[in-house]
Amino acid sequence: MSRAQHLLDLIQLLRGYRRPVSGAVLAEALGISLRTLYRDIDTLNAQGAQIDGEPGVGYVLRPGFMLPPLMFSEDEIEAIVLGSRWVPGGRVVNWPKSREFISRGGSLYSRVLLDVPIRDVTGGYRAFRRETLEGLGLGEVASQGYCFQVDLARRAVKAGYHVVEVPITFVERELGDSKMSRDILVEALWRVTTWGVGERVGRITGRRKQS
């Protein structure tokens, strides 16, 4: 595992704790030595993170820190990074069960029908490389609402770009209302079904022409 991945894993782990957690617990969860843990904490603090604490007392991360891109080598910067709620370590907070069911079900339906290996294909917390966006044919994207997230993800996978999912904690808004509507759900269901069926028909037709 790369050093950058060690640091990212540590940040994600600390974000799951609101109270100080001991170094021993962190090191065991990450599968690293205490010496490596202390080194990584020093590195993150030097990069601007606010990890308060000390050995024997515990550590807590102040909110708001993101790993700067320069922490990663060229090979470690993926074409697309997705903040995922539905991978190990990811979760949602203060969501009603009905909304979680729709989100999980929508991702599962899209993943199966479109044959894309992404667990949170409907998520909106994403980072794209400029070269990736330029290669996705954005002028051809006609999707509205949240469906365009699925559209971009499937285009990226079909184009062969490397996509990685990073666990996030998604907290429900305290102010305002959700933009999710019946029309958005209907559009997403219609477009995903159309894309999936169209791709399967295309593959069957292609095989028949070759035989």
JOBELZI-V100653 format. One record per backbone hydrogen bond with DSSP energy under -1.0 kcal/mol. NH is the residue of the N-H (numbers start at 1). CO is the residue of the C=O. If there is no record, write none. Layout:
nh & co
NH & CO
NH & CO
This chain:
nh & co
6 & 2
7 & 3
8 & 4
9 & 5
10 & 6
11 & 7
12 & 8
13 & 9
14 & 10
15 & 11
16 & 13
17 & 14
21 & 59
26 & 22
27 & 23
28 & 24
29 & 25
30 & 26
31 & 27
32 & 27
37 & 33
38 & 34
39 & 35
40 & 36
41 & 37
42 & 38
43 & 39
44 & 40
45 & 41
46 & 42
47 & 43
48 & 45
49 & 44
52 & 60
57 & 54
58 & 54
59 & 21
60 & 52
62 & 50
71 & 68
72 & 69
80 & 162
81 & 127
82 & 164
83 & 125
84 & 166
90 & 87
91 & 168
93 & 170
100 & 96
101 & 97
102 & 98
103 & 99
104 & 100
105 & 101
106 & 102
107 & 103
108 & 104
109 & 105
110 & 106
111 & 107
112 & 108
113 & 109
114 & 110
116 & 111
118 & 116
123 & 120
126 & 124
127 & 81
129 & 79
133 & 129
134 & 130
136 & 133
140 & 137
141 & 138
147 & 144
149 & 146
151 & 147
152 & 148
153 & 149
154 & 150
155 & 151
156 & 152
157 & 153
158 & 154
159 & 155
160 & 157
161 & 156
164 & 80
166 & 82
168 & 84
170 & 91
172 & 93
185 & 181
186 & 182
187 & 183
188 & 184
189 & 185
190 & 186
191 & 187
192 & 188
193 & 189
194 & 190
195 & 191
196 & 192
197 & 193
198 & 194
199 & 195
200 & 196
201 & 197
202 & 198
203 & 199
204 & 200
205 & 201
206 & 202
207 & 203
208 & 204
209 & 205
210 & 206
211 & 207
